[in-house]
């Protein structure tokens, strides 16, 4: 029912929208789940391609994307884990922003960096390639 008074119209629309959501909650949740799965799949494919194209900065390994890690150059500017951002359906821009703070290293070299066996200086300028 149309209302000429803007306040009544606003209240009616809010009540209608709320009731519509309640009546169709399962549909809205199903669509949201599908969209989240699509975003996560897109993000994972992006990360896999990025890692394979970048290869390990220390030894050059690039056979398996799952064996390559993102290592933050400085822990001080780290805001999140790259894999967590991808799995939480964040935007590619947000993921690329965090990747710009990292280098790609294989799992073995990554463990050696954290154990103090490999120095980050071995990676040259320590800058990751542009996405």
HELIX and SHEET records of a PDB file:
HELIX    1   1 UNK A    6  UNK A   23  1                                  18    
HELIX    2   2 UNK A   25  UNK A   54  1                                  30    
HELIX    3   3 UNK A   65  UNK A   67  5                                   3    
HELIX    4   4 UNK A   75  UNK A   77  5                                   3    
HELIX    5   5 UNK A   82  UNK A   87  1                                   6    
HELIX    6   6 UNK A   92  UNK A   99  1                                   8    
HELIX    7   7 UNK A  107  UNK A  115  1                                   9    
HELIX    8   8 UNK A  120  UNK A  123  5                                   4    
SHEET    1   A 2 UNK A  68  UNK A  72  0                                        
SHEET    2   A 2 UNK A 102  UNK A 106 -1                                        
END                                                                             
